[in-house]
Amino acid sequence: MTDVLDRAEQKTELKVVGGRPIRPDGADKVTGRAAFGADLNVAGQLVGKVLRSPHAHARIVSIDARKARALPGVKAVVTGDDFPNLASEMHEGGESASNLRDLAMNVIARDKALYDGHAVAAVAAISNAVADQALELIEVVYEELPHVLDVEDAMAPGAPVLHQHLFTQGVDPKPAAPSNVAMRHRLGRGDPDAAFAEADVVVEGRYVTKAVHQGYIEPHACVASWAEDGQCEVWASSQGAFMVRTYCAKVLGLEISNIRVTPAEIGGGFGGKTTVYLEPLALALSRQSGHPVKMVMTRDEVFRATGPTSASVMHVKLGAKADGTITAAEVELKYQAGAFPGSPVGAGCMTALACYDIDNFTITGWDVVTNTPKVAAYRAPGAPIAAFAVESALDDLALKLGADPIELRLKNAVRDGAKASYGPTYRNIGFVETLEAIRDSEHYKAPLGPNQGRGVAAGFWFNVGGESTAAVHVSEDGSVAVVTGNPDIGGSRASMAMMAAETLGVAVEHVRPRVADTASIGFSMVTGGSRTTFATGMAVVQAAEKVIDDLKRRAAVIWDTTPEMVEWTEGRAVCLDPAKGEAKPLTLAALAAQSAKTGGPISAEVALNAQGAGPGFGVHVCDLEVDPETGHVTVVRYTAAQDVGRAIHPSYVEGQLQGGVAQGVGWALNEEYIFDREGRMENAGFLDYRVPVASDLPMIDTILVEVPNPRHPFGAKGVGEVPIVPPLPAAANAVRRAIGVRMAELPMSPPKLRAAMDGKAG
């Protein structure tokens, strides 16, 4: 079930936007024709494979690859010595800034292996069997070092230090000794200490989450070719071809213009494919061998060697008046970054209290390195973790006050004109409407059964704009091609085609969207941060508007009048010049047929840096049942409401909400990285790392609250990040109300719940 609530004062009559046309990539995907990263094969290609460290922390004393190189069928072997040593340099290339030195050292280790699965060498051979044999012949001498996995252990005095050059930033004075704490983040306003002293009620708690993976089905895969003239081509499954191009150039010391990247279809990313792992290795192997090289990760490698999101330890303290007004908040977030700095703790700090109007608060975040895989983005990076802590504490506050959890949130909710906890002033937001939508829903009023609980939680993501390029080309028959540089991970091809069709006044079936390679379209940032429909969509609309201006000019030429005397409406040029009598309107097809006589091909391209992305808010309600004998949790009903701006293609928007819920429920109930005493991952596969399947979840109802963003031509806001933020605390709050015990550590697996219920009974 889906409801759509619209707050727009005057909803423009739209013919395409807001509809549900068939997805343009649907036929290829359901018939198996879509080409993903592992599907591409080129003539003469070799098989590339990676040798990975079996140790969580070890000095690499030596690597002897002579036997591997001598093996018949082996064409190349590379180690860290085959890559340039980069200086520390920050680069805005993905969903957040990356240090290029750390990026390069994560692609392949140099003096130390920093986690189980860290790449230490790579081979290219004529077959899988030969490549596997070559890996076994590489002799690596390691000096094992003490390792540290837990974020608080890594912060403790005397902890094994991963990087001797790492000194904590954001503290004064600067530390005299290196540590594993890369940075401290601070936000705040008012006088929290005084406000806590005046509070009638105070709640506080410590909350823990484990590292979880994005769980994309398609593993990382690429084909790379280094030609004799130094020109390089990469075919890869990623969230950004331009990101792959830039990072490969930096890691290998190349000019960007020497690399062309062609995006494959992507079988899931969720932020985890906004960086590189295999691509620079494949290029280096191709350079050495003189052949194209294909590399595909195993599932074990995906878990051990690519980025999950952070594990964390958090502390939240809330103070309130007896009427429920929150007077003070104190939040501390400690996020695991993995082997190199760069956890999403900054975003966690920005989003932690973003839903609430609180005059006095402090938020402190710590970015901490550990001997685990370097973390990567995962839908609304950092926000679900912080929300789990804050929304759990808020639910305890509601219980302590005897307040309805939605009414408590409504009392403290941010509204238009409120100053966000991270700085800006909110405009055109729909948080209150999402709360009211859940409060007024049939679900929220429905009775619960035995051993069942109902949890409510809110979530936020600021959304971003950024750099995008789009081109619109009109063919000779009047059909339209829309070309962008953003891989489609959530329906962007459909939304681009729909916005172009709406602008041009043509049927969406006549618009064909394409995702181009890096040599065929201008620069675009990654597909991530819920930016594509907003930013790239804005470029598409502006390009379509330029085409319309050109069409009006061409019609004026045909009618021997001025462009000002031509109006474009419903896909046709209409003559307004009274001196021309009743000139017959010219359709897009008619104008395209005469393009050679009126100036040549009809085409426009727009490059922009989109500003004004509207923040997104969501409120979820979760009903679940806890088996008192086993601790097994069954989610029996779930409804997600979200301020979506304006839903360009409502089916895709509903899918984004439902997908976020599925991932968030898995995060809350089952998923976690499990390490042994030696720091090796014990559950590196979908058999032991359990993600939800269809039978684990009910049908997920959605409520689309439409509060249009005036900075976008059709009011769009990003929708992909917010849906994963509320499920963690919504499930936790439901469990609390079902069993009467606060589960402050995720995942809430059956053994933990059984122990908690036993403890309560004892």
Secondary structure, 3 states (H helix, E strand, C coil): CEEEEECCCCCCCCCCCCCCCCCCCHHHHHHCCCCEHHHCCCCCCEEEEEEECCCCCEEEEEEECHHHHHCCCEEEEEEHHHCCCCCCCEEECCCCEEEHHHHHHHHCCCCEECCCCCEEEEEEECCHHHHHHHHHHCEEEEEECCCCCCHHHHHCCCCCCCCCCCCCECCCCCCCCCCCEEEEEEEEECCHHHHHHHCCEEEEEEEEECCCCCCCCCCCEEEEEECCCCCEEEEECCCCHHHHHHHHHHHHCCCHHHEEEEECECCCCCCCCCCCCCHHHHHHHHHHHCCCEEEECCHHHHHHHCCCCCCEEEEEEEEECCCCCEEEEEEEEEEEEECCCCCCHHHHHHHHCCCECCCCEEEEEEEEECCCCCCCCCCCCCHHHHHHHHHHHHHHHHHHHCCCHHHHHHHHECCCCCECCCCCECCCCCHHHHHHHHHCCHHHHCCCCCCEEEEEEEEEECCCCEEEEEEEEECCCCCEEEEECCCCCCCHHHHHHHHHHHHHCCCHHHEEEEECCCCCCCCCCCCCCCCHHHHHHHHHHHHHHHHHHHHHHHHHHHHCCCHHHEEEECCEEEECCHHHCCCCCEEHHHHHHCHHHCCCCEEEEEEEEECCCCCEEEEEEEEEEECCCCCCEEEEEEEEEEECCCCCCHHHHHHHHHHHHHHHHHHHHCCCCCECCCCCECCCCCCCCCCCCHHHCCCEEEEEEECCCCCCCCCCCCCCCHHHCCHHHHHHHHHHHHHCCCCCECCCCHHHHHHHHHHHHC
